[in-house]
Structure formats: C-alpha cells, structure tokens
C-alpha cells in the first residue's frame, strides 16, 4: 500500500455510506479504476446485497446484466426482478432462458 492509497476496508466503507441505488453504483464504478475493481470484487458483496434495484422498463439488456451481477452477490430482490423480466417475455439470445432459470441451485419460475 502506498502513501496515497486508502486501505480497502476504508474505501468499501465510503462506498457503503454513499451508495443509495443502482445508478449510483454505476457512477461509482467510473470514478477510478480501483473503485471499479472494488465494486466488482467479492469483497463488495454486502453492497450488492442491500442494493435497491429499480424495475426495468427500458434498456432491458442492461437491466438483466445488473440483475445478474446483484444475484451473483446474493441480492434477493434481483432474483425477483430478473424473474419478472423473463416471465413477461424478455429473452436474451446469449442466455437461452425458456420459462425458468437457476440461481444458486434454486429454480425460479
């Protein structure tokens, strides 16, 4: 750690205090390369778990990407929102979802 670098725990605490919703998380990732790495790392799972995600009504492919990231870190709201996308007909060719999908061993219909 250099003199100009904060400890990871301090940076994560700053992110936790500032974070209110998913749009802010996206903005935080753009602040610097280090914050992007922190946000996408396993150490930030607590941020993703408490993240309040909006219901997508446009840019559904981007919403799916964010929902999948949040699900990977344990956000239960994201499981529900992603299942809504698929239930109401959203289909992404790259994920080949047909009526149900699996999240950590559980099948969501």
Order of alpha helices (4+ residues) and beta strands (2+ residues): alpha-alpha-alpha-alpha-alpha-alpha-beta-beta
